[in-house]
């Protein structure tokens, strides 16, 4: 291989690395913008708190939006759904969901809060909530599953252990015809359920983290370009 061909091969590899690193940096910036827009929408919704009926959870054109909703009804006599791999204050646990039947509209999943898991991963047995209830909270898309795959399974107590909230699959497990695409994050002020908040980015990166990763990728792109320039100057000397 001649020096000329080696020169162009080296620069080709360097520019390829620069393009890849810069692309990853731009992707991190786009994720930052998406999550910041999500947080801004949630903040505006919580500031306004103009209630919609619980039936709004089933509106397909708002499946990715956030709304404050309230209504009356009963929790269905069905197993609880325990969403696995959920951390709170650095502790492992599960998020508890139960199906709620409003006075009008289809049943929806209500997030009742978080419960810790012991070292042997014995699943908790959430208490049932009986009687007529008036609930309110934030309608939101279900938590991101990330790379999690797998089917739901039954716990020793008869509840459903899931790694992601797959509405069609969970509806079948709970004996329901269907479940809406959004869940209700129960208002922490209500005296039912478990430890909870209205955080819409649990177990995932906040916008600031994406910005930090973007800076790192752009730094690697700059380092690859500078390295190629330095090696080129040295070779010519």
C-alpha positions in Angstrom: 0.0 0.0 0.0 1.4 3.4 -1.0 1.7 6.4 1.3 -1.0 8.2 -0.7 -3.5 5.3 -0.3 -2.6 5.0 3.4 -3.2 8.7 3.8 -6.7 8.6 2.2 -7.6 5.4 4.1 -6.6 7.1 7.4 -8.6 10.2 6.7 -11.6 8.1 5.5 -11.6 6.2 8.8 -11.3 9.5 10.8 -14.1 11.2 8.9 -16.3 8.1 9.4 -15.7 8.2 13.1 -16.4 11.9 13.2 -19.7 11.3 11.4 -20.7 8.5 13.7 -19.8 10.4 16.9 -21.6 13.6 15.7 -24.7 11.6 14.7 -24.8 10.1 18.2 -24.4 13.6 19.7 -27.3 14.9 17.6 -29.5 12.0 18.7 -28.8 12.7 22.3 -29.7 16.4 21.8 -33.0 15.3 20.1 -33.8 13.1 23.1 -33.0 16.0 25.4 -35.5 18.2 23.5 -38.2 15.5 23.5 -38.0 14.9 27.2 -37.8 18.6 28.0 -40.9 19.2 25.9 -42.6 16.4 27.9 -41.6 17.9 31.2 -42.9 21.3 30.1 -46.2 19.9 29.1 -46.6 18.1 32.4 -45.7 21.3 34.3 -48.3 23.2 32.4 -50.9 20.5 33.0 -50.2 20.4 36.7 -50.3 24.2 37.0 -53.7 24.3 35.3 -55.3 21.1 36.7 -58.4 21.5 34.5 -60.0 18.1 35.0 -61.1 15.9 32.2 -63.3 12.8 32.7 -61.4 9.5 33.1 -62.8 8.4 29.7 -60.2 10.7 28.1 -57.6 8.0 28.8 -59.0 6.1 25.8 -58.8 9.0 23.3 -56.4 7.6 20.6 -55.3 11.1 19.4 -54.0 12.0 22.9 -52.3 8.7 23.6 -48.9 10.5 24.1 -50.2 13.6 25.9 -50.7 14.5 29.5 -54.0 15.6 31.1 -55.4 16.0 34.6 -58.5 13.8 35.0 -60.9 12.8 37.8 -64.0 10.7 38.2 -65.8 8.2 40.4 -66.1 4.5 40.2 -64.7 1.3 41.7 -61.5 -0.7 41.5 -62.2 -4.0 39.7 -62.0 -7.2 41.6 -59.0 -8.4 39.6 -55.3 -9.1 40.2 -53.0 -6.2 40.7 -50.3 -5.5 38.1 -46.8 -5.2 39.5 -44.4 -3.5 37.1 -40.9 -4.9 37.8 -37.5 -3.1 37.8 -38.7 0.1 39.3 -36.4 2.0 41.6 -37.2 4.7 44.2 -34.4 6.5 46.1 -32.0 3.9 44.9 -34.0 1.0 46.2 -35.4 -1.8 43.9 -39.1 -2.4 43.9 -42.3 -2.6 41.8 -45.0 -0.1 40.8 -48.5 -1.3 41.6 -51.4 -0.8 39.2 -55.0 -1.8 39.5 -57.9 -1.6 37.0 -60.5 1.0 37.8 -64.0 1.1 36.3 -65.3 4.7 36.1 -69.0 5.4 36.1 -68.8 6.0 32.4 -66.1 4.9 29.9 -63.9 1.9 29.7 -61.8 0.6 32.7 -58.2 2.0 32.9 -55.1 1.2 34.8 -54.4 3.4 37.9 -50.9 3.6 39.3 -51.2 3.3 43.0 -47.5 3.7 43.9 -44.3 1.9 44.6 -43.5 -0.9 47.0 -40.0 -2.2 47.8 -38.6 -5.6 47.1 -36.6 -7.6 49.7 -33.3 -9.3 48.7 -35.0 -12.6 47.9 -37.4 -10.7 45.5 -40.6 -12.0 47.3 -43.4 -10.1 45.6 -45.6 -7.9 47.8 -49.3 -8.5 48.1 -51.0 -5.1 47.6 -54.2 -4.6 49.5 -57.5 -4.4 47.6 -59.4 -1.1 47.6 -63.1 -1.6 48.0 -66.1 0.6 47.7 -66.9 3.6 45.6 -63.9 5.9 45.1 -63.4 9.4 43.7 -60.0 9.6 42.2 -57.9 12.1 40.3 -54.5 12.3 38.8 -52.3 12.7 35.8 -53.2 10.8 32.6 -49.9 9.8 31.0 -48.4 7.2 28.6 -47.2 4.1 30.5 -43.6 4.1 31.6 -41.1 3.4 28.9 -40.1 -0.3 28.7 -36.7 0.5 27.3 -35.1 -2.7 26.1 -37.2 -4.9 28.4 -38.9 -7.8 26.7 -40.9 -10.7 28.0 -44.4 -11.8 28.9 -46.3 -11.1 32.1 -46.3 -13.9 34.8 -48.4 -14.7 37.8 -47.0 -14.1 41.3 -47.4 -16.5 44.2 -50.2 -14.2 45.4 -52.1 -14.4 42.1 -51.1 -10.9 40.9 -49.6 -10.1 37.5 -45.8 -9.4 37.3 -44.9 -7.5 34.2 -41.8 -5.9 32.8 -43.8 -3.5 30.6 -47.3 -2.3 30.4 -48.7 -4.0 27.3 -52.3 -2.9 27.2 -53.7 -5.7 25.0 -51.9 -8.5 26.9 -52.7 -7.1 30.4 -56.4 -6.6 29.4 -56.6 -10.3 28.6 -54.9 -11.3 31.9 -57.3 -9.1 33.9 -60.4 -10.4 32.0 -61.1 -7.1 30.3 -62.1 -6.4 26.7 -59.5 -3.6 26.4 -57.4 -1.1 28.3 -56.7 2.5 27.2 -53.3 3.5 25.9 -52.8 5.9 28.9 -52.7 5.2 32.6 -53.7 7.4 35.6 -50.9 8.4 37.9 -52.9 8.8 41.1 -52.7 12.1 42.9 -50.2 11.7 45.8 -52.6 13.7 48.0 -55.2 11.0 48.0 -55.2 8.7 51.0 -55.1 5.4 49.2 -52.2 3.4 47.6 -48.5 3.5 48.3 -45.5 5.9 48.1 -45.8 7.8 44.8 -45.2 11.0 42.9 -46.1 12.5 39.5 -42.7 11.9 38.0 -43.1 11.0 34.3 -39.5 10.0 33.8 -38.9 7.3 36.4 -36.0 4.9 35.8 -34.9 6.9 32.7 -32.5 9.7 31.9 -33.5 13.3 32.5 -32.8 16.0 29.8 -29.6 17.1 31.6 -28.1 13.6 31.2 -28.7 13.5 27.5 -27.0 16.9 27.2 -24.0 15.5 29.0 -23.8 12.5 26.7 -24.2 14.8 23.7 -21.2 16.8 24.8 -19.2 13.6 25.2 -20.0 12.4 21.7 -19.2 15.8 20.2 -16.0 15.8 22.2 -15.0 12.4 20.7 -15.8 13.7 17.2 -13.5 16.7 17.8 -10.8 14.4 19.2 -10.9 12.1 16.2 -10.6 15.1 13.8 -7.7 16.7 15.8 -5.9 13.3 15.9 -6.2 12.9 12.2 -4.8 16.5 11.6 -1.9 15.9 14.0 -1.0 12.6 12.3 -1.2 14.2 8.9 1.1 17.1 9.9 3.6 14.7 11.5 3.7 12.4 8.4 4.4 15.4 6.1 7.3 16.5 8.4 
